Amino acid sequence: GLSRGIHAPTEDDAMGPLRLALRFSNPGPDIDTVAEHDAIYRTHKQVLWGWWGKEFENFQEIRSAAERLKDGCPQNIYIIDTTDKARPRFHVVRVADIIFAPDRVERDLVPQYYHDYIAEISIWFLLESPLLTSPPDPQVLAIIGTPTFYPLDYEEDGTLRHGVAPKEYRRNNALVGDIILHLSDVHL
């Protein structure tokens, strides 16, 4: 079960609260990202997970957060599959290292479907466990949206304190009408 974000990727390897959630969707109908990574893990006992950021994500802030996380390795993180947006699948995995130089990436540890993109991916997570299915953490589930990188921090009572500043929309013009039409196109 879940208790303040605490999970264990193996029965004898208890870790503290998870400090990162990476969100992804399968890149195509014929690719099962988790199965591809687990196949490499079964052969090599490690696999590389590349962070494919979105254009709107602040790379410098994410790199800084990843550098801070690197200091705590090895540690467990969430990897969340939102291919089925109605039923995200949570996984917990142990990260041995975080790599920031694509030239340090071992191709044998990367699934074939993104070999051609190795040089374009600037943050790699060296996983030293399979991606184990985990029950969804309701606190983490509540913050998952379009971004792909979620640093996680917790209050002393176990309440999740998410590090992204809330968006603020200020009204600069006086209202003329009685109705406001708000259109939204939410993507996970």
N, C-alpha and C positions, 0 to 999 in steps of 0.2 A: 504494500500500500504506500500511499504518499504521506510524508510527514515533513513539512517545511521544505519541500524540494529535495529531500534526501533520497538518493537511489544508489543502487550498487550494480555495476555491470557484471560482476561475478558474485557467486554466493559468498566467497571468502574475502571480498575486496570492498568493504564499506568505505565510502567517501563522504565528505561534508556536502553542503548545499551546492547545487550546480550553478555555475557562474556565467553560463552562456547557452543560448538557444540559437541554432542555425535553422532557418526555414528554407525548404526547397520544394519544387514540383518536378516530377519526371520530365525530361526534355522532349520526350516523344512517346507515342503510344506503344512502341516496341522496346522501350528501355525501362527496366526496373532498376532504378538507381541503387536501392538497398541491396538487391540480389547481386548486382554487378560488383559492388564494394565487398560484400561478404564472400564472394567467390575468390577474390584476390586475397582477402584476409585468411581464408582457409588454406591457401597455398603458402603464403609468406608470413603469416602471423602478424601482419601489419598491412595497412592500406592508407593511401593518401586521399583526403577529401578536400577538393578545391572549393574555395569560396567564390561563387559567381555573384558578385554584387549587382545591384540595380543602378541605373544611371543616376537616379536621384539620391542615392545613399552617399553620405559624406565619407569618402574614402579615408581622409586623414584622421577623422575621429575613430573610425573603425579600426584602422591600423594601430592607433594609439591604444585602444581597448584590447586589441589582440596581443600587442606587445606586453601589456600588463598581465594578461592571462597566461602568456608564455612563461612568465616567472613562476607561476603556480603549477606548472606541469610536473608530473602527470596529474591529470584531473579529469573528472567526468563532465560531459556536456550533453545537452539535448540536441538531437537532430530531428526535426519535425517535417514530415512529409505532408504537404497540403495539396497533393495532386487531386484528392477527393476533398474539396473544400468543406463539405458538410461533415466529414469524419477525418480530421487530421490524425495521422499516426505518429505517436511519440516514440522515439528511440533514445536510449542512453548508450553512450560510448565513452571509452577512456582515451583521452588525448595524451600522447607521449611527448609531442613537440609541436610547435607552430613554426612553419617555414615561410620566409618572406622573399626568397630568391628563387624564381622559377628554374634557374640553372642548377639548383640543389635537388630538384625533383627527380626521383627515380621512376622512369616510365613504367617499369614492371609493376609498380605499386599504384598505378593510375588505370582506371577502367578505360578500355579501348575507345569508347564513344567520345571521350574528350582528350585523346592524345593530341589532336591538332590544335587544341586551345591551351596547352600547358603554359606557353610563354605569355598568354593574355591573363592568366589567373595569378594574382599577386599574393594571395594568402592561402597556404596549404596547411591542413591539420593532419598530422601523422597519428592515425588511430591504431591502438594496440589492443583492441577488443572488437568482437563483432558488434553490429548494431542490434542491441537487444530491445525488443518491444517493451514499452513501459506504459502504464496507465497514464492518460493525460493529466497533467498538473493543472487544476482549474485556474490557478493564478496566472500561469504562463499562457494557457489557452486564451485567457481574456485579453492579452496584449498582442497576440499574434495577428499580423495583418499583411500588408504588402512588403515591408522591409524583409531582408534576409538575415540580418545580424542583430541579435538582442542580448546585450550584456545584462546579466541578472544580479541584483543585489537585494539583500534581505534585511529587514528590521530585526531587532533582537527577539521579537515574538514570532518570527518566521514569516511575517507578511512581506510579500514581494514589493520591493521598491525599484521600479523600472527607471533607468537612467536617461531616457529620452524626454526632453522638455515638452510639455504639452503645447500644442499649436494654439495660437491666440489670433482671433480674427477681430479686428477693430472696425467699428463703423465710423467711416470718415464723412459720410454725407447724411444730412437729415432725411428722414423717411418722408416720402410724399404720399404714398398709398397706405391702405389698411392691411395689405397682405404681402407676405414675403414668400417667394417661391424658392425653395432650397433644393437643388438637384445634386445628386450624389451618385457616383459610379464606383462602388467599393470593389477592389480586387484583392484576393489573398495571394 
